[in-house]
């Protein structure tokens, strides 16, 4: 307590307590945002989801939703305890949990791949295409 009440040269002779009190009118409370302040300090680390639906962090493997296989995601990590909390996309939208890998369960897990999207059927065109039409128009003008 003595430190805060002793004048400091770096504060133009003010005590740290006086300097702090001088700015009190400028300080605003966080209000309802205070409940979410911890999320601001979490780390986000990019990882590619492997074919088996896992990612790695600090030499440990974590299961993420299998639909994310082959995609790059962001692991949400608490940097103080080095624990993985979940997975987000690059815009910060939550994609699901990240749980420590259970090797036995993962080896026997049923995986459902998304149904492949069939390419649209292309009907054969009859008649000249745009290149042929342009060619004909060009040569018809030359002949006139």
N, C-alpha and C positions, 0 to 999 in steps of 0.2 A: 504494500500500500504506500510505502514511503516513496517509491519510484514515481508513481503517478502524481504525487503532490510536490515533487521537486522541480524547480524551473530548469529548462534545458536550453542550451545555446542554439541548437538546431531548430528550436521552435520559437525563436526570437524572444527568449526569456519566459515563455509560457510553460505551464506544467502540462504534461500529457492529458490530465483530466480537464484542464481549462480548454485545451485545443479541441478535445472531443466534444465538450459541451457547446463550443462555438458553432459546430456543424449540426447539432441536434435538430434544428428546424428543417434541415435539408434531408434528413433521414426518413425514409418511408418504410412502412412494414410490408411484408410480403402478402399478408392477408391469406386468402384461400390457396395461393400458390405455395405457401410454406409446406403443405402436406406433400407436395411433389418435388421438393428441392433435391432430394437424394438422387432422383433420376437424372438430373443435370450433370452429376459427377460420375455417372457410370461410363465405362469405356465401350466403344463399339469397334469390333475387329472384324475385318472382312475375311470370309472363308468360303471355299468352294465345297458344296455338299457332295460327298462321294456317292458312288453307285449303290452302296449299301445304306444310304440315308444317314451317314454320320459325318461329323466334322471333328477337328482336333484343336485343342488349346492346351498349352503347357504340357505336351506329351500325354494328354488324356483325351479319350474319345467320347463324344456326346452324340446321342441320337436326336435327330430333329425330324419334323414331319417328312415322310417319304416323298411327298409330292414335290419337295424342293430339290430332289436329286438332280445334279448337273447345274444347279443355279448357284450364283454367288450371293451370299447372305451376310448379314452383320450379326455377330454374336454380341449379346449385351452382357458385359462382364463387370462384376463389382471388383474394382482394382485393389481394395483393401484386404479382401479375403480370397481373391483369385477364384471366385466361383462364377460359373456361367448361369445366367438367369433366364435367358430366352433368345429368340431369334427375331430379327427385324429385316425389312427390306431397306433399300438405300434411302428411302424417304422417311424412315423411322416408324413405319407401320408394323405392328406386331404380327408375326407369322406363326408363332406357336412356341411351345416349350423346348428346352434343350436339356435332356436328362442324361446322367452318366450312363455310359454304354454297359449293358449287361450282355456279355459276349455270347453266352448260351442262348438267351432269349432272342438275340438278334440273328443268330445263325438259323433259327427255326421260325423266324417271323414270316408271316405271309405278307407278301408285298403285292400291291395292286398298282400296276402301271396305268397311267391315264390312257384312255382309248385313243389310238392314233387318229389324227384328223385326216380324212380322205381328201385328196386334192380334188378341186372341182373338175367335172368332166368337160372337156373342151370339144365342142361339136365341130366337125370339119366344115370349113367355109366353102361355099360354092361360088364360083365366079372369081374375078380378079381381086387381088388384095390392094392395099393403098399404094404400095410401091409400083405395082403394075399400072394402076390408074394414072399415077403421076407420070410414068414413062410414056404412056399413050398420049396424055395431054401435051407433053413436051414435044413429042414427035409429030403430033397432029398440027401443032402451031408452026413447026418448021416447014411442013409440006405446003402450007398456005401462002 
